[in-house]
Amino acid sequence: MHLDTRSITFNIIAINVLLFAVSWLYPAIGNYLELHYLFNRHGYVEQLLGNPDLAAAYPAVASVVLGYGIDAVGFQPVQLISHLFMHGGISHIFFNMYGVFMFGSILERVWGPQRFLLFYFVTGFGAVALHMMVQALLVMQATGTVDPSLALLNEHPDAMGTYFVNTVGASGAVFGLLAGFAMLFPNTELMMLFIPFPIKAKYFVGVYVLIELYLGVAMYGGDNVAHFAHLGGALFGFILVKIWNKNRHTLY
């Protein structure tokens, strides 16, 4: 499949690869551009790393901070956009960019560059909106508030994974592309990596969404995938295509 270097799809991939390289060479920049928990704005990390007495007073939080080695930065509005172009490793960026290439290039040809770019960012923002809402609910469930104090975090270690671990990746937008493709081309048979037989797009995406829903609700230990971000991207992709096709009867 040919990819036009002037296309939105190509430029999305290029920006992702560039920022992945920058974050690998300069981890502090990467940490700043990754998405932090919305209410992580109090500088707890900086306070603990710079004050041994405070760290001794809140040992549970200090051990988490030191274990993650997180640079002293909290939530910044730019992260709502920048995290969509950040990734946690080679396999993470490879599979996401494979999805952008496979499905984005087709949708861009169908919709045109402007509508495709709008779709990509709407689904990406929809993904992060649902993800942040779930994060806030988890922190509230653990501590009784979405904006816990250092003392509350120390008393509830189960909230610290949500509070201090950053979110990265284009996966939410990629799930939006999957949903959009499945709605426009439901009976197109796909040959996907690691699946040895063709499967129709509507079944592939439907099963994938159900798996993500199950894993998101189950919350298995050690699972660091933002399943609700994936679901948010797919949901907003579904809604946006429904709106666009409301008065259309074109068959693909």
Secondary structure, 3 states (H helix, E strand, C coil): CCCCCCCHHHHHHHHHHHHHHHHHHCHHHHHHHCECCCCCCCCHHHHHHCCHHHHHHCHHHHHHHHHHCCCCCCCCCCHHHHHHHCCCCHHHHHHHHHHHHHHHHHHHHHHCHHHHHHHHHHHHHHHHHHHHHHHHHHHHHHHCCCCCCHHHHHHCHHHHHHHHCCECCCHHHHHHHHHHHHHHCCCCEECCCCCCCCEEHHHHHHHHHHHHHHHHHHCCCCCCCCHHHHHHHHHHHHHHHHHHCCCCCCCC
